Amino acid sequence: MTTKDPRHYDVIIRPVITEKATYASEYSQIVFKVRLSATKPQIKEAVEKLFDVKVKAVNTAVRKGKMRRFRGVRGRTSDEKKAVVTLEEGHHIDVSTGL
């Protein structure tokens, strides 16, 4: 077991549990919500250290926030970044158990 650096917990915010993300887990892909300024090498290192797995690839997507109204008051939802992490053959992460 490798030592867990507290900085890795700042990179990965939470796993994304949706129908689409569950379908991707059949192909050894896990979806995480990550910090907006996180880079692919940082995400790869954090996942490898926290979950003790080998990462094959990391793909990221930034969803820009939208203007919304609530009771006549205009506001803006925040931007968010998702990372789709593909694991090497034979590695598995069970996101339902937590860390």
C-alpha positions as CSV (number, residue, x, y, z in Angstrom):
1,M,0.0,0.0,0.0
2,T,1.4,3.4,-0.9
3,T,1.3,6.4,1.3
4,K,-1.6,8.8,0.7
5,D,-0.6,12.4,0.2
6,P,-3.3,14.9,1.5
7,R,-2.8,16.9,-1.7
8,H,-4.4,14.1,-3.7
9,Y,-7.7,14.6,-1.9
10,D,-7.7,18.2,-3.1
11,V,-7.4,17.1,-6.8
12,I,-10.3,14.6,-6.8
13,I,-13.6,16.1,-5.4
14,R,-16.0,13.1,-5.7
15,P,-16.9,10.3,-8.0
16,V,-19.8,10.9,-10.4
17,I,-22.5,8.3,-10.0
18,T,-24.9,8.6,-12.9
19,E,-26.4,6.1,-15.3
20,K,-23.8,7.1,-18.0
21,A,-20.9,6.8,-15.6
22,T,-22.1,3.4,-14.4
23,Y,-22.3,2.2,-18.0
24,A,-18.7,3.4,-18.5
25,S,-17.5,1.3,-15.5
26,E,-18.2,-1.8,-17.6
27,Y,-15.3,-0.6,-19.8
28,S,-12.9,0.0,-16.9
29,Q,-13.6,3.7,-16.9
30,I,-14.4,5.7,-13.7
31,V,-15.7,9.3,-13.8
32,F,-14.6,11.8,-11.2
33,K,-15.4,15.5,-10.5
34,V,-12.1,17.2,-10.1
35,R,-10.7,20.6,-9.3
36,L,-11.0,23.1,-12.1
37,S,-7.2,23.7,-12.2
38,A,-6.2,20.1,-12.1
39,T,-4.1,18.7,-14.9
40,K,-4.2,15.2,-16.4
41,P,-0.8,14.2,-14.8
42,Q,-2.1,15.4,-11.4
43,I,-5.4,13.5,-11.8
44,K,-3.5,10.3,-12.9
45,E,-1.1,10.5,-9.9
46,A,-3.9,11.1,-7.5
47,V,-6.0,8.2,-8.7
48,E,-3.0,5.8,-8.7
49,K,-2.0,6.8,-5.2
50,L,-5.4,6.9,-3.6
51,F,-6.9,3.8,-5.1
52,D,-3.7,1.7,-5.6
53,V,-4.5,1.1,-9.3
54,K,-2.7,1.6,-12.7
55,V,-4.2,4.3,-14.9
56,K,-4.1,3.9,-18.7
57,A,-5.5,7.3,-19.8
58,V,-7.2,10.4,-18.5
59,N,-9.7,12.4,-20.5
60,T,-11.1,15.7,-19.1
61,A,-14.1,17.9,-19.9
62,V,-15.0,21.4,-18.6
63,R,-18.7,22.2,-18.3
64,K,-19.2,26.0,-18.3
65,G,-21.7,27.4,-15.8
66,K,-25.0,28.7,-17.0
67,M,-27.2,31.7,-16.1
68,R,-30.2,30.7,-14.0
69,R,-33.1,32.4,-12.4
70,F,-34.6,31.6,-9.0
71,R,-37.5,33.6,-7.8
72,G,-36.6,36.4,-10.2
73,V,-33.0,36.7,-9.0
74,R,-30.5,36.0,-11.6
75,G,-27.5,33.8,-10.7
76,R,-24.8,31.7,-12.3
77,T,-24.0,28.1,-11.7
78,S,-20.4,27.3,-11.2
79,D,-18.1,25.7,-13.8
80,E,-17.1,22.1,-13.2
81,K,-14.5,19.7,-14.6
82,K,-15.0,16.0,-15.0
83,A,-12.3,13.4,-15.6
84,V,-12.9,10.1,-17.2
85,V,-10.1,7.7,-16.0
86,T,-9.5,4.6,-17.9
87,L,-7.8,1.8,-15.9
88,E,-5.3,-0.8,-17.0
89,E,-6.5,-4.4,-17.7
90,G,-7.2,-6.2,-14.4
91,H,-7.6,-3.1,-12.2
92,H,-10.9,-2.1,-10.6
93,I,-12.3,0.7,-8.4
94,D,-15.5,0.2,-6.4
95,V,-16.7,3.8,-5.9
96,S,-19.7,2.8,-3.8
97,T,-17.4,1.8,-0.8
98,G,-15.6,5.2,-0.5
99,L,-12.0,5.7,0.7
